Amino acid sequence: MKTWLPRLLVSALMASTAMASAAVAAPPTGAWVFDETPDMPGFTRIIVSEQNGQYSGTVTSHWYGDLPLKDIYIDGDKLSFHLFNGNMRVPEYPITLTKDGDRIRMKGQVWDAIFDLPAHSGSDSEVKALDFPTFPLPAPRTVKAMVPGATPPMGWSSWNKFATDIDDKTVRQIADSLVSSGLRDAGYVYVNIDDGWQGQRDQDGVLQPNAKFPDMKALADYVHSRGLKLGIYTSPGPKSCAGYEGSYGHVEQDAKTYADWGIDYLKYDLCSGEAFYHTPETVRAVYQQMGEAIVAAGRPIMYSLCEYGRFDVGSWGRDVGGSLWRTTGDIEDKYATMATIGFDKNGVPNHTGPGGWNDPDMLEVGNGGMSFDEYKTHMSLWSLMAAPLMLGNDVRTMTPETLSLLTNREVLAIDQDKAGAQGLPAKKDGTTEIWTKKLADGSTAVGVFNRGEADANVAVTWSELGLKPAKIRDVWNHADLKADKGYALVVPKHGVVLLKVVPAKS
Ligand code: GAL
């Protein structure tokens, strides 16, 4: 039997079926509030809209603010996208959004956070309350450094050895050991607390240290009483790299707090701010903002820029009040990383010099991951580059061998040379490199490096390097060498021979 339906009814039914299937197949739109989130990046909401079949939207998080949904791809009711958090080294993993009853789920990965998160449809007020605040950045201006630094700064920093496992007591003990070991008198005067000291803001927005640092002012007084200076760390973004409170929206207030505590050095680490400060203009502007805030706070605080060498920082670091600027990503206590940073990546010569220093990152000497020769290479290379020398080891328990590597006066004199020239490779031959650095007294420091996996014979011919030696000093061994036309030097695997060549009077 044939069923008969009026024509109009059939087409109406067909249309509604099509609509129903279209509705089922469409990905979620609207404003959704996350019911849970990993701390990093601390997702709060996602807003998706559709116009003429084109989807767009943003995901908001505590770390990164509003990130636009990138590379949106629709497959049935699934919306896939990428997020760019400002860090080129981190892959953009696929993230998907699907309906789940009257909720949605967002599944994927950002950096090392893997998630599968439910979100509910947010009311207008709920969504509005999650607006991420934005703050204006200053117009370009030149800032005069409070402490330019005639020679590269020297000191100690908590990060390489202790990471966030650092507290008041350890910092005091480190200060004591810097004094008793002679490191302070060798020039290592800054005691820098890196990430992990921050607590919460009080009702007036003033940042408090966490429970591990009961009284920062008292700690500064103690460090000063030992003839040392105290450094601290913060970030322009909402979160520091280890997830602590950053200076976002509190830049001037934080600089003032540090000045009140008696802080002498500030490392400003881009961290989560890289998500929304990722153009040359905005990155320069945020660093200028803190530079100006330090000046306004009125205390001589040395300003260390840490934005991993982005946007040719050496060419503008001084102009925002910086006295040193990182030129690379993080060092590790491994020969391969140290060598890549030191030999291959550190900045260009025309930026470093009195008042502003390329910073290839803190020292790993004494942390145990490299051989004696490798640490000798680390110290020699950093000294030839006129790099800041920030100890990264536990100076309370170091061996005499480590201490000798850190306090060789002739090596330190090359680092601290008044001319402030950055040494550069003069000759590369397979896995050997000869670096030279002109010193203020007219002599030349020469580093003969062996990056190979076996001891090497390296021929050094002075004329080839444009040198006419009258006197040659083996710097590590405090020995004078015969001023021959050249040498065949035996350089150990991953090792170095560091020389000072005094020219013949012409
Ligand atoms: C990194 C920085 C390190 C250290 C760390 C702290 O971004 O390069 O030197 O400060 O953050 O979380």
Boltz pocket constraint, residues with backbone or C-beta under 6 A from the ligand:
constraints:
  - pocket:
      binder: B
      contacts: [[A, 159], [A, 194], [A, 195], [A, 240], [A, 241], [A, 242], [A, 269], [A, 271], [A, 306], [A, 329], [A, 330]]
      max_distance: 6.0
